[in-house]
Amino acid sequence: MTVSAPDDNRLLAALALALVQKPRASLQELAKAVGISKATLYRFCRTREELIDRLMAHGTALLHATADLVEIEEGSPIQVLPKLIAAQLEHRELMAFMIYYWRPDALDNPAQAAQWDEFTHRMDAFFLRGQREGAFRIDISAAALSEAFGGLFCGLVDAERNGRVARTSIAPTLEALFLKGASA
């Protein structure tokens, strides 16, 4: 799994946001929205479907990169959780895109399915480790905690996009909502 160069990251983030804001936009409209020519976008991705697949793969790679960055397998889960939230929020455009464009058939692509399964297992392992260390309650499965965390994250990112939640309140709100119901 590789995260693209910084210029590609900025372009992918801009394209992700443009697709969320204008879901029916043509490649030409998307290129205009992000300030590049249609030819440049075409060299980057030849079709909408290819662009969507590339953004999904990039978003999944970023999820892994944020887990690596905060060393999700190390340290106190209570100390890692806010770092994980902050790291994922740095890529909110890609997260909003993934929320908006996620489809179960995306897992028909074996490479994407493997990446997504690996991330899911990492999150489940994080919550299971937190349960074993007494940080998270044990009456809710680690998988359910993982899904609840993901659901809260997605809901708050989408609420920010819709103007219902302030950008600066997402991280503390997510941490408070999650930990108040998941603390041991």
C-alpha positions in Angstrom: 0.0 0.0 0.0 1.5 3.3 -1.0 0.2 6.8 -0.4 0.9 9.1 -3.4 3.3 12.0 -3.5 2.2 15.3 -1.9 0.9 16.8 -5.1 -1.1 13.7 -5.9 -2.5 13.7 -2.3 -3.7 17.3 -2.7 -5.2 16.6 -6.1 -6.9 13.4 -4.8 -8.3 15.3 -1.8 -9.6 18.1 -4.1 -11.2 15.6 -6.5 -12.7 13.7 -3.6 -14.4 16.8 -2.3 -15.5 17.9 -5.8 -17.1 14.5 -6.3 -18.9 14.8 -3.0 -20.1 18.3 -3.7 -21.1 17.6 -7.3 -21.8 13.8 -7.5 -23.0 14.0 -11.1 -20.2 16.2 -12.5 -18.5 15.2 -15.7 -14.7 14.8 -15.8 -14.5 18.2 -17.4 -16.6 19.8 -14.6 -14.5 18.0 -12.0 -11.3 19.2 -13.6 -12.6 22.8 -13.6 -13.7 22.5 -10.0 -10.2 21.6 -8.9 -8.4 24.0 -11.2 -6.8 21.6 -13.7 -7.4 20.9 -17.4 -9.5 18.0 -18.6 -6.4 16.7 -20.3 -4.5 16.7 -17.0 -7.3 14.9 -15.3 -7.6 12.4 -18.2 -3.9 11.6 -17.8 -4.5 11.0 -14.1 -7.7 9.0 -14.6 -9.4 8.2 -17.9 -12.9 7.6 -16.5 -15.2 8.5 -13.6 -15.1 4.9 -12.5 -11.3 4.8 -12.6 -11.3 8.0 -10.6 -13.7 6.6 -8.0 -11.7 3.4 -7.7 -8.5 5.3 -7.3 -10.0 7.6 -4.6 -11.4 4.5 -2.7 -8.0 2.8 -2.9 -6.2 6.0 -1.8 -8.7 6.5 1.1 -8.2 3.0 2.3 -4.4 3.5 2.1 -4.7 6.7 4.1 -6.7 4.8 6.8 -3.8 2.4 7.1 -1.3 5.2 7.0 -3.0 7.0 9.9 -3.1 3.8 11.9 0.6 3.4 11.3 1.3 7.0 12.1 -0.3 6.8 15.6 1.1 3.3 16.2 -2.3 1.8 16.7 -0.8 -1.5 17.8 1.3 0.2 20.5 0.7 2.4 23.6 -2.4 3.0 25.7 -5.6 2.7 23.7 -7.0 5.7 25.6 -4.0 7.8 24.5 -4.0 6.4 20.9 -7.7 7.0 20.3 -7.5 10.8 20.2 -4.4 10.7 18.0 -6.2 8.3 15.6 -9.2 10.6 15.4 -7.0 13.7 14.7 -4.9 11.8 12.1 -8.0 10.6 10.3 -9.6 14.0 10.4 -6.6 15.4 8.5 -8.0 13.5 5.5 -11.6 14.5 6.0 -12.2 15.1 2.2 -11.2 11.5 1.5 -13.3 10.2 4.4 -16.3 12.2 3.2 -15.8 10.8 -0.2 -15.6 7.2 1.1 -18.8 7.8 3.2 -20.6 9.1 0.1 -19.3 6.6 -2.4 -19.0 3.4 -0.3 -20.8 0.5 -1.8 -20.7 -3.2 -0.7 -19.7 -4.2 -4.3 -16.5 -2.2 -3.8 -15.3 -5.3 -2.0 -15.7 -7.3 -5.3 -12.2 -5.9 -6.1 -9.9 -8.4 -4.4 -7.2 -5.9 -3.7 -9.6 -3.4 -2.2 -11.3 -6.1 -0.2 -8.0 -7.3 1.2 -7.0 -3.7 2.2 -10.3 -3.0 3.8 -10.3 -6.4 5.6 -6.8 -5.7 7.0 -7.9 -2.3 8.3 -11.0 -3.8 9.9 -8.9 -6.4 11.6 -6.5 -3.8 12.8 -9.3 -1.8 14.3 -10.9 -4.9 15.9 -7.5 -5.8 17.4 -7.1 -2.3 18.7 -10.4 -2.4 20.5 -9.8 -6.0 21.7 -6.5 -4.9 23.2 -8.2 -2.0 24.8 -10.7 -4.4 26.4 -8.0 -6.7 27.7 -6.2 -3.7 29.2 -9.4 -2.5 30.9 -9.7 0.7 28.8 -12.9 -0.4 27.0 -16.0 -2.2 28.3 -16.1 -5.9 27.7 -19.9 -6.4 27.4 -19.7 -5.1 23.8 -17.7 -7.0 21.3 -14.5 -5.5 19.9 -16.1 -5.7 16.4 -19.1 -3.8 17.6 -16.9 -1.1 19.2 -15.0 -0.9 16.0 -18.2 -0.4 14.0 -19.6 2.0 16.5 -16.4 4.1 16.3 -16.5 4.1 12.5 -20.2 5.0 12.5 -19.7 7.9 14.8 -16.7 9.1 12.8 -18.6 8.9 9.5 -21.7 10.5 11.0 -19.8 13.5 12.4 -17.7 14.0 9.2 -20.9 14.0 7.2 -22.6 16.3 9.7 -19.7 18.8 9.3 -20.0 18.6 5.5 -23.7 19.4 5.8 -23.1 22.4 8.2 -24.6 20.7 11.2 -21.4 20.3 13.3 -18.5 22.7 13.6 -15.2 21.4 12.2 -13.4 22.2 15.5 -15.9 20.2 17.5 -15.7 16.9 15.7 -12.6 15.4 17.5 -13.7 16.3 21.0 -17.3 15.3 20.3 -16.3 11.9 18.8 -14.0 11.2 21.7 -16.5 12.1 24.3 -19.4 10.3 22.6 -17.4 7.2 22.1 -15.6 7.0 25.4 -18.6 7.8 27.6 -20.3 4.7 26.2 -17.1 2.6 25.9 -15.2 3.3 29.1 -14.6 0.4 31.5 
